[in-house]
Amino acid sequence: MSELTDVTASRPVIVHHGHKIVEIASQLVSKGAVVRRLIADYRPAMALAAGDDQTDETMFDLQPELDIELHTVCVGDGPSRARWRSTIPKLRKFLEALTTQLHG
């Protein structure tokens, strides 16, 4: 982890250590930037952003700046700025129920 941080110090990247992962991510692109772009392109009335690690926090920070209802869910424990918390089984059950409601 420290070697990666040293090697990438002069580059526009961030080294993340998550649950069973080490990730090098660009500072120029984030999940939040992608979600912002998708919402601008598709203009939904509501969106759901769910994630389980630090790289998902950029999505969770979007609510105040968006003109839609954004529901944010952190899957698992640990600090997060998501509005809601869940486990994988509970989130899966919710998504399955939502799909059933939408598609009968």
Contacts in CASP RR format, 6 or more apart in sequence:
PFRMAT RR
TARGET T0000
AUTHOR 0000-0000-0000
METHOD contacts of the structure
MODEL  1
MSELTDVTASRPVIVHHGHKIVEIASQLVSKGAVVRRLIADYRPAMALAA
GDDQTDETMFDLQPELDIELHTVCVGDGPSRARWRSTIPKLRKFLEALTT
QLHG
1 15 0 8 1.000
1 17 0 8 1.000
1 22 0 8 1.000
4 15 0 8 1.000
4 22 0 8 1.000
4 24 0 8 1.000
5 15 0 8 1.000
8 15 0 8 1.000
8 24 0 8 1.000
12 26 0 8 1.000
12 27 0 8 1.000
12 28 0 8 1.000
13 24 0 8 1.000
13 25 0 8 1.000
13 26 0 8 1.000
13 27 0 8 1.000
14 24 0 8 1.000
14 25 0 8 1.000
14 27 0 8 1.000
15 22 0 8 1.000
15 23 0 8 1.000
15 24 0 8 1.000
16 22 0 8 1.000
16 23 0 8 1.000
16 24 0 8 1.000
16 25 0 8 1.000
16 53 0 8 1.000
16 54 0 8 1.000
16 55 0 8 1.000
17 23 0 8 1.000
18 53 0 8 1.000
18 54 0 8 1.000
19 52 0 8 1.000
19 53 0 8 1.000
21 53 0 8 1.000
23 55 0 8 1.000
25 55 0 8 1.000
30 55 0 8 1.000
30 58 0 8 1.000
31 55 0 8 1.000
31 56 0 8 1.000
31 58 0 8 1.000
31 59 0 8 1.000
32 58 0 8 1.000
32 59 0 8 1.000
32 61 0 8 1.000
32 62 0 8 1.000
33 58 0 8 1.000
35 47 0 8 1.000
35 49 0 8 1.000
35 59 0 8 1.000
35 62 0 8 1.000
36 62 0 8 1.000
36 65 0 8 1.000
36 66 0 8 1.000
39 47 0 8 1.000
39 66 0 8 1.000
39 68 0 8 1.000
43 68 0 8 1.000
44 68 0 8 1.000
45 68 0 8 1.000
45 69 0 8 1.000
46 68 0 8 1.000
46 69 0 8 1.000
46 70 0 8 1.000
46 71 0 8 1.000
47 68 0 8 1.000
47 69 0 8 1.000
47 70 0 8 1.000
47 71 0 8 1.000
48 70 0 8 1.000
48 71 0 8 1.000
48 72 0 8 1.000
48 73 0 8 1.000
49 56 0 8 1.000
49 59 0 8 1.000
49 60 0 8 1.000
49 62 0 8 1.000
49 70 0 8 1.000
49 71 0 8 1.000
49 72 0 8 1.000
49 73 0 8 1.000
49 82 0 8 1.000
50 56 0 8 1.000
50 72 0 8 1.000
50 73 0 8 1.000
50 74 0 8 1.000
50 75 0 8 1.000
50 86 0 8 1.000
50 91 0 8 1.000
51 59 0 8 1.000
51 73 0 8 1.000
51 74 0 8 1.000
51 75 0 8 1.000
51 82 0 8 1.000
52 74 0 8 1.000
52 75 0 8 1.000
52 76 0 8 1.000
56 74 0 8 1.000
56 82 0 8 1.000
57 80 0 8 1.000
57 81 0 8 1.000
59 72 0 8 1.000
60 72 0 8 1.000
60 74 0 8 1.000
60 80 0 8 1.000
60 81 0 8 1.000
60 82 0 8 1.000
60 83 0 8 1.000
61 81 0 8 1.000
62 70 0 8 1.000
63 70 0 8 1.000
63 72 0 8 1.000
63 83 0 8 1.000
71 83 0 8 1.000
71 84 0 8 1.000
72 81 0 8 1.000
72 82 0 8 1.000
72 83 0 8 1.000
72 84 0 8 1.000
73 82 0 8 1.000
73 83 0 8 1.000
73 84 0 8 1.000
73 85 0 8 1.000
73 86 0 8 1.000
73 91 0 8 1.000
74 80 0 8 1.000
74 82 0 8 1.000
74 84 0 8 1.000
74 85 0 8 1.000
74 86 0 8 1.000
75 85 0 8 1.000
75 86 0 8 1.000
75 87 0 8 1.000
75 88 0 8 1.000
75 91 0 8 1.000
76 85 0 8 1.000
76 86 0 8 1.000
76 87 0 8 1.000
86 94 0 8 1.000
END
